């Protein structure tokens, strides 16, 4: 059950970060070049920064696990 729980957290985190990048692109760019530039933006803003975001998420999850253990 623990692995499935972590997978769900990661899937939600991944989807959230992906949507943030897409929405940020929509807000900051004109729609004329949207389809041409979107793959570059997804690669540079999402995939290159994902490893640092996952590291932060991993730290947060380990901290929350420690807090759960201390409170119980």
N, C-alpha and C positions, 0 to 999 in steps of 0.2 A: 504494500500500500504506500510506503514511503516513496518509492521510485515514481509511482504514478502521480503522487502529490507534487513532487519536484518537477516532473514533466509538465504538469498543468501550470505551475507557476512560471516555468520557463516559456511555455507557449504563449501565455498571456503577456509576459514581459516582451517577448519577441514581436508579437502583434502590435503591442502598444508603441514600441520604438519605431516600427515600420510605419505605422500610421502617422506618428509625429513627423517623421521625415517627409512623407508625402504631403501632409497638410501644410507644413512649413514651405514646401516647394510651391504649392498652389498660391499661398498668400504672397510670397515674395517674387514671383515671376509672372510675366504676362502669359496669357493662354495661347498666344500665337506660336511659340516655340515649345509648347508644353510636351508634346509627344517626342520631339527630337531630343530634348535635354533630360527628360525624366530618367532614362537608364543611367546616365552619368551621375546625376544627383543621388540616385539610390545607391550606386556603388560607392561614391566618395563619402557621402554623409552617413550612410547606414552601415555598410559592411566594414569600412575601414575603422569606424568608431565603435563598432559592436563589441570588439574584444575588451575595450576599456569599460564599456557599459556592463558587460557580463561580469567583469571583475568586481565592479562596484556592487552589482546585484548579488554576487556570491558572498561578499563581505556582509551585506545586509542580511542575507539568509542565515549565515552562520551566527551573526549577532542575535538574530531573533530566536534561533534555536537555543543559544546560551541563555537568553533571557527566559525562555519557556522553561528550561531545565531549572533555573534558579528560583522561579516563581512557584513551581510545583514542588 
